[in-house]
Amino acid sequence: MAQVPQIRIPATYMRGGTSKGVFFKLDDLPGAAHSPGEARDKLLLRVIGSPDPYQKQIDGMGAATSSTSKTVILSKSTQPDHDVDYLFGQVSIDKAFVDWSGNCGNLSAAVGPFAISNGLVDPARIPENGVVEVRIWQANIGKSIVSEVPVIDGVVQETGDFELDGVTFPAAEIPVAFMDPADGEGAMFPTGNLVDDLDVPGVGVLKATLINAGIPTIFINAEAIGYIGNELQEAINDNPDALAMFETIRAHGAVRMGLIQHIDEAASRQHTPKVAFVAKPSDYIASSGKAVKANDVDLLVRALSMGKLHHAMMGTAAVAIGAAAAIPGTLVNLAAGGGDRTSVHFGHPSGTLRVGAEATRVGNNWTVTKAIMSRSARVLMEGWVRIPGDAF
């Protein structure tokens, strides 16, 4: 049998926030993968090492978690007043599936640095020393992101003393603003309600805030499903019954939000919506061993991504948390003590995070103009990835 040699594709392996993924320039992809479709999906699956029935992604760049099974494709922007178009692909670990239905907020922090270093930002806009405002078009959901990237001696500053819970080492701070973060073209609250009664078979009727901001998210109260809100990953991920319950909630919430027509479709839309549970503050020990005190935070939030409890917090879910907290009457706002607020400091499994949001009400409709948080990013490796030439 004739053997097909491997091909190599220019790529950069980057950390952004508490995620990492493989970054490509669109022009560097093989011709068949320049456009959306089967060839592009197959290529990215092979790069990451999916589908893997062992769920380890040993034969690829993935690291067998939702935070590390990620790909990004960047190009000079086709949109006015933007520098770069950013397309995110969440790669399933055990299925032959790439989910293009949403953004990755954490990797959004790495887009600006990559764009500057790879010639996607006009050199005239890059100072010798200072900050570059990189204007990003998030192509998955059609929204703008503004990233402030520090530059020293004409190159991106990656090292620094900014610490981010969920990331071991400090790095340079990158403020990221998600503009008009209501996901897609629909309403921020697709049902028209700040709180809904969500009837979930086998669970019961749950109070839920269903919001499209940053990423479609279903918020429920921790106590309604038997939790305190300070749980770490093993409390959820080692419990198959708990995971099945959350997936059932996610599927029924997706139908209620109008994202899918039938619960069976949820299996082919793994990236969105997210499910998160909220609670009033309490003391706990984070996964790093750091003590989080009740009076250090406004509320506790735990969120699931790709069927597992996230080790920290997805950036897009943090946007949803900030947006919901800014709107009086949502479950997130109530867990944080209620009332008007422009920022919220919440506890997650790895520590804490602060996110700001500006919300305004016109009639019965709420609008969040932007949500802001600080992340960091770093190049881990750059060069080429190799895949068999017949993989796509």
N, C-alpha and C positions, 0 to 999 in steps of 0.2 A: 504494500500500500504506500503510495507517494505521500511524503510528509510535507506539510505546508509550513514554511518558515514563519517566524514571528515578525511582526512589524513593530516599529517604535514610533511613538507619538509624543511630541513635546508636551510636558505637563509640569505642574507645580503642586506639591503636597503642602497644604497650609492648615494651620489652626486659626480659627476665628471664634472668639468667645470660648464657649465650652464644647465646641464641635470641631471636627477637622474633616477635610475632604480633598478630592483631587480636582484641581483647577485647570481648565483648558482655554486657550484662545480659539474662537470659532474657526478662524482661518487655518489653524494647525490640525484640525480634525481631517480625517480622510474625506474625500468628496462625498461619498455616500452618506456620511453622517453630518453634513452641513445643514441638512433640513430635518425637521422633526419626523420621526417615524421609526419603523422597525429596526433599520440599520443602526441608527443612533442609539436606540435603547439596548440593542444587543452588544454594541461596543462598550457602553458604560457598564453594563452588567458584567462583562468579562474583565474589565479593568478592576472593578471592585471585588470580583470573585463570587458572583451570585449567578444563579441560585445555588445555594449550598445546603443540602439536606442535613449536614453536620452542624450548620449554623455557627461556623467558625471563620469563614472567608479566608482560609489558609492560602488559597491559590489566587490571591488578589490583594488589592490595597485596602480593603475594608478591614475593620477590627470588630465585627460582629456585634455592634450596638447601633441603635438608631442615630447616635451622635457622630458616628464614624463611617457610616455607609452612605456617603454623600458625594455628589459631583456638582461642578459649577462650570458653565460655559459663558465666556465673556467676549464682547466685541465692542467696537466703537459704536456709540449710540446712534440709532436712527431717529431719536426723538429730539425735538428742539430743546435747547438749554440743558441738555444732559451730556455727560461725558462717556458713559459706558452702559451698555445693556447687559443685564445680569439675569441669567436663566439658571434655576436650581432644579436638580433632579435628586429626589430621595429614592435610593436604591433598596428594594426589598432584600432581606438577607436570605430567606429560604424559598423565595418565589421568583420567577422570571418576569419581574415587573419593576418599572421605574415610574414613580409617582411625580407628576408635574403639576399637581393641583395647588401647591402653595409655596411660600417662601421659607428660607431658613434665616431667621434673624441673627443667629450667632455668626454664621458665615458671611452675613452682610458686612461685618466689621473687617473682613479680609478682602473684600472686593476693591475698596479704595486703594489699599497698599499694592495689590496685584496690578490694578489698572495703571497706577503711576509707574511702577517698575517695568511694565511691559508695553509702554508706549501707547496706551489707550487714553491718556490725558494729554492735552496740548502742553508741550514743554514750556510754552510762554507763561503758563499758569502755575508753574512749579518754582517756588522761591529757593534761593540757596539755603536759607534757614527760615523756618516759620511753619505755617499750617496751610495745607491744601484742602479746599472745600471740594470734595469729589461729588458730583451730582450723578446719582445712579438711577437708572430706570429698571425697576423690578418687573421683568417681562412676564413672570408667571401670573401675577395679579394686577399688572398695569398700574403700579404705584411708584412714587418717587421716594428715594432715600437720600439723605445728605450726610456724608461722612466727613469728619474733620481729621485729616491724617497729618501727623507731625513729620517734618522733613528737616534733616541736619546734613549740611554739606551737599545738598542737592539730591540726597537719597532718603528713602523712607526710614524713619526711626522705628526700630522694632523693640529694642531693649528699653527698660525703664523701671520705675518703682510702683506702677499701678498694680494692685492686687485684685484679683477676681476670684471669688469663691467658686470652686469647681475646677480651677486651673492651678497647677502646682507652683509654677514660677511666675514672678512679676514680669511685666512688660510695659510698653508704652501705652498710654491711655488713648483710646479713639472714641470720642463721642459720636453716636449715631442717632440721627433723627428720622423717624418714620413719618412721612407727611401724609395727612389724610388717610390714616391707616385702616379705615373700613375696607375689608377684604373684597376685591372685585367691584362689581357694579351694583350689588344689592344693598339693602338697608343694613345699618349696623346691627339692629335687632330684627332679624328676619320675620319673627312672629308679630312684631309690633309691641311686644311686652318686655319689661325689664326682668320679670320673673314669670316662668311658665310652670304648669303642672305637667311633668313628663311621665307618662305611664309606661313603665318598663316591666315586661313579663318576667316573673320570677323575682323581682326586686320590689315592685310596688310603685306608688306615685311619688315622684321626687320633685321637690322644688328645684328649678334649674334656670340659670341665666344663660341664654343662647346668644352669643355675640360674634359678629364678624368684624374683628379689629386685629390687625397683624396677621392673624390666622383664625379661621372659624374655630370657636372653642365652646365647650359645654362645661359650665361651672355648676357644681353641686356642693351641698354642705357635707363635710366629713362625717358629722355625727349621724346623718341620715343613712349612711351606709356602714356604720359601725366603726368608724375610725376617729382618731383624735386630731389628725392633721399634722403630727410631727413624725410620721412614719418614715423610715429609710427604705431603700430599694428592696432589701430582702423580705420585708414584711408584705410586700405586694408581689414581687416577681417570683418568689418561691411558693406562691399559692395559686395553683391553676384555677381554682374556683373563683378567686378574686379577679384574675385576669379575664376569665370568661364573663364575669359580671360587668367589668368595665367595657369590654367589647360590645356587650349587649346594650349597655347605656349609650355607647358611642353610635352604634347603628341606628337606634331609635331616635337619638338626638339629631343625627344626620338627616333622617327623613323629615323630622319636624322643622329643620332649618331649610329644607328644600334643596339640599345638596345632592341627595339621591332620591329616587322614587320608591325604592323598596329596600328593606334591610339587607337582602342578599347582595346588593351592590356595594355594601361597605367593604367587603373583602378586596375589591379592586380599587378602593380609595383609602389606602392605609395611612397616608400622610395627614389627611384632614377628614373630619374635624378632630381636634384634640379634646381630651377629657381631663378636667382638673377638679380637685376637691379642696375646699377652703375651710378654715377654722380660725377662731380667735387665738391670739398669741398664747403660747405656753413654752416652758423651758424644754430644751432638748439638746442632745449632743449630735452635731453634724457628722457626716461620714468621715470627715478629716480629723475628728476628735475635738473640733472647736465647739465651745459651749455657746449656744444661742439662748439668750435670756428673753423672757416674755416682754420685758420692757424695752428690748432692743428693736422690736419690729411692730408693725401695725397689724399684721395677720400672718397666717401660715398658708402656704399653697403647695400642693403636690400635683404634678401633671404627668400624664402618660403620653408616650410617643412611640408609634409603631408597635403598640401592644405591650409595652413595658413601662414601668415607672422610670422617669428620667432621673439621671444621677444629680442633676442640678435644676436648671430651668431653660427651656427652649427660648430663644430670643423673641420669636414671634408670639409665643404664649405670654412672655413678659409684657409685650405691647398690649395684648388682650387684657392682662391683669391691670395694667396702668389705666387703660381706657375704661374698663368696668369700674375700677375704684373711683374714678373721677365723676361717675354718674350716680347721684344719690338714689338708693333703692335697689341696686343690683345686689346679688348675694356677696360679691366681692366687696362692695362698698360697705355693706352691713357688717361683714366679718371684720372689717377694718375700723368699725366704730360708727359708721354712717357719716352723713354730712358732706359738705363741700371739701374737696381736696385737689391739689394740683400735682401731688406726688404720693407715692406709697412705697414703704420699705417692708418687704416680705421675707419670710423665712422659707427656704427650700432645703432639700436633703443635704446639699453641700455647704450651706451657709445662708447668706442673705444677699439681697439685691434691691437696689432702689431704682425706680423708673418714674419718670414724670410724664404727665399727660394734660392737655388743655382741652376741656369739653365745653361746648355751648349748646343751648337748647333753643330751637326755633319751632314754636307750636308744640306738637307732640313728638318731634323728631330731635334726636341728639346727634351732634357731630363732634368728632375729635379731630382737631386740626393737626396735631402732631403728638408723637410720643417719643421721649428721649431717654437713652440710657448710655452708659459708658461700657465699652468692651475693650478687648485688645486682640492683636493678631500677630502671627509670626510665620515666616516661611520655614518649613521643616526640611524640605528636600526639593530640589528642582533638577530637571533633566528630561528623561523620557520614561514613559511607561511602555511596557511591551505586552502585546497580546498576539495569539495565533492569527495569522493572516486570514483564516477562514471563519473567524469568530463572529462576523457580522455581515 
